[in-house]
Structures are given as C-alpha cells and as structure tokens.
Amino acid sequence: MGGSLVGASTQDYPCFDEVLDFTKLDVPAHQRLTIHRYHQIKKHLKDIHLEAMVELHASFMEYADEEYDYELLDIYDQVCEEFDERNLPYVIPILQGKTAADYNCHLSQYGDAIQQNAWVGVGGLKRRPNSEVFSILTSIKMQRPDIKPHGYGLSKRQLDDNLIIGLLFSADSASGQLSGDKGTKYQNSRDPAISIAYARAIDELTIQTNIFNCYA
C-alpha cells in the first residue's frame, strides 16, 4: 500500500511472548536470527547473480568462437548491463523487539547494512495498541530520521490513526478485515479482489490522504 516500490521481504523472528515461549529463545536471539536471515538472503541473491554471469560469459565465449564481430560484443555488453548487481531485488531489513528500546537496539545492530535513506520494515506491530505503535515508530525515527519505515501487518484501526500514518513511508496488512469473519482471517488474503477492496477502504479513511505526504 502506498506507491509502486517493490522490495523482497525476508523472514523475521517476532518477539511476542507466545513465539518466544515456542522457540525457547529470548529477544536478542530473535533479533540476531532476523539479521542473519537478512544477510543470508542478500548473499544468496549475489550468488545467483554470479552464477548467471558465469553462464552468460561461457555461452558468449562458445558462440564467439564461431562468429566474432562487433555487433555481438555490443549485445554482450547490453546483456551484462541487465545483469548489473545494482539491479538485484531490494531486500528490506526488518526490525523486531518487544519494547521501543529493543527496536532501537536492533536498528543499531544492523550497523552499516542499513544505509542512508533506507527502506526499513518494522515488524511485530499488529497486536499492539495505537499508543504503543506510535511510541515505537517515534523512537525509531528519532534515532534514524533518514530511514523510510514500512509497517508490517497493520490493522485498519492502526491505519486510521493519523499519528501512526505520519511516521510511516509505507504499510501492508493481512488483517482480519480482509475476510470479514474473525474465524477466517487469512482465507481470502490471496484474493486480488478482496485485497483491492481492502486497500480502497484504507485509502478512504477520513485521515488517509496520502501515506507519502511527509516525504513529498
């Protein structure tokens, strides 16, 4: 929701009590695992890119042995540009925690991996009261006012709060309102018609004018 940017989202490790009880781990461990997953996915994408470049070069050399001309070199250069590492999918780093201090700590742990003006996901917000979400987002923005926060899984109640919207660059939702019935929360979440209707309902909220206003 909000704009046409596309990013690949890695698996994060939520820090809700029931999740921690299940994994038998603590918040710092979940934060380390979330960062580890981020770096592993980034490395995997680069490895795939490298393998594709090696295959491309081998195919080119095999063909060039038979027919070598300047036009072929131009085509090779153009294809190499398409495989530029800078064109790899953007991987969104995700912040997790229980308290605002946890989120700030997690942000610091990423270090240089979160560059200036980065698009950064904030997980673990969907079950929280609006005041708590606002506190977490405010704390993150105070630490890094340059980053563009993405709110994961926010509910209509949260997206109807002008204070929360004002701190977000973008948001998504797999809220129960996607299906209408509480017992079938995710049943229709993959139905484009349902998702579009839900997005329209969010856009028509009284305070929901443009989630990108503060970054215009």
N, C-alpha and C positions, 0 to 999 in steps of 0.2 A: 504494500500500500504506500503510495506516495512516490511518483517519479518512475523512471524506466531503468534505474541502475540494477545490475544483476551481480550477485555475489554467491560464491559457494559457501555453505554453512557447514562447519564440522560438528561432530558430536561433542557436546559439552557434558559436564557432570554436575547436575543440580545439587544444591546443598540443603534441600528440605529435610527435616528430621527423619521422615519415613524412608527417604532414599539413603541417608547416612546409616540408618539402622539396618537397611538391607545389605549395603556394601561392607559394613563394619569398618568404615573409614571415617576420617574427620574432614573438616572443611579444607584445611591446607592440602590434604591428599587429593581431594576432588579438584582443587584449583590446579595442582601440578599435572594431574591427568588431562585436564582440559587444555592446558598449554602444550603438553606432549602431543596430544592428538592434532592440534593445530599445526605444529612443526612437522609431524609425520605426513599429514596430507599435503603440505607445501612441498616437502621433499619428494613425495610420490608423483606429484604433478610435474616437477622438474625432471624426474627420472623418465617419465613417459615422453616428455618433450625431447630429451636427449636421445632416447631410443628412436623416436620418429626422425630426428635429424640424421642419425647414423644410417637408417634405412634409406632416407632420401638421398644422401650422398652416395651410398653404394649403388642405388638404382641409376643415379645420374652417371656415375663413372662407367657402369656397364653399358649404358646406352651411348655415352660419349665415345667409347672405343670404336663404335660402329659409325657414328655420324657426328662429327665435331664441327660446329660452326658458331658464329657469334650470336645468332638468334637463340640457340639452345642455351648459351650462357645467360642471356637476358631472362629466359624463362626460369632458369635455376635460381637466379638472384631474386626474382619476384616471389617464387615459392618460399625461399628462405625468409623473406620478409614476413610472409604469412605465419611462419613458424617462430617468429621472434618471441623470446621468453617474456617480453613485456606484455604480450597478448594472452598470457596464461590467465585462466579464470581468477578473479579476485577472491581470496579466501578471507572470510570475516573472522577476526579474533573475537572470542566471546568471553565476557566477564561473568563470574559467578561468586556467590557468597551468601551469608545469612544476614550480615549487618552492613551498613554503609561503609564501615571501616574495612570489612572483608573485601568489598568491591574495590576500594581504593588500593588495598594491598595487592589484590590480583592484577590490577592495572599496572602497578609498579613492577610486578614480577615479569610481565611481558617485555619490559625494557625497550630496546630499540626496535623490537618486532612491530610495535605499534608506532608507525611513523606519523609525522605531522599531518594533520587533517584526515587521519584515517577513519574509515567507516567501521565502527566497532559495535558488536552485538552485546546486549545486556540481557542475560537470561535470568530465570527464577523470579520474575516479577508478577506472574499472572495470578497468584493466590493472595497477594498482599493487599492491604487497604491502600487507598489512594495516597494517604499521607506518607506511608512508608515508601511507596514507589517514588514519590516526589523527593523525599529525603535522599534516597539512593542516587537518583539521577542528578540531583543538585550537587551532591558530594563529588560525583564523577566529573561533572562539568567544572567544578571549582578546581579540581586537580589538573584536568586537561581540557581547557575551554576550546581547544582547537578541534577535538575529535567530533565525529558525527555519530551520535548514538542511535542504534536500532533497537527498538523494544520488541522482544520476542513474546508471542502468545498473549498479548494484552486483550483484556475483555472490553466489551462495549462500555461498561461502567468506567473503566480506566481511560479509554479513549475519548470519553465525554468530559474529561477533566482538562480545562484549559491550561492549568499549571503543568500537567504532565506533557501535554502536546507541545507546549512551548519549549520543552527541554529535549525533544526528540527530533531526529533528522528523518526517521522512517519507522515503520512498525508493521507487524503482521499479527494475525490472530487465527487460532484454531479453537476459538471459544465455543461454548455450548450453543450459542445463538446460531451457529452455522446449521444446526439440525433442527432447532426449535424445541425438541424434547430433551429433558435432562438426561434421560437414560440412554440416549443415542448420540453422545457428544461428538464423536468423530465420524459417524456413519456417513454423512454427506459431505465431509470436508474436501473430498476429491472431486466433487461435482462442480464443474465450472459455473453453471447457472446459479447454484447456491452461493458459491464464493463471490461471484459478481454482485449478486443481490445484497450480500452482507457488506461488501465494500461500499456499495451505494448507500446503504443505511448509515455507515460510519461517516461517509462524506456529507450526509445530510444532517448530521448532528448540529445543534444550534451554534456551537463554538468551533466546529470543524470547518474552517475555511480553507486553509492550505497548510499542510504539515511542514512545508518547506519555507514558510513565510520568513522565519527568523534567519534563513540562510540565503535569501534572495539577493 
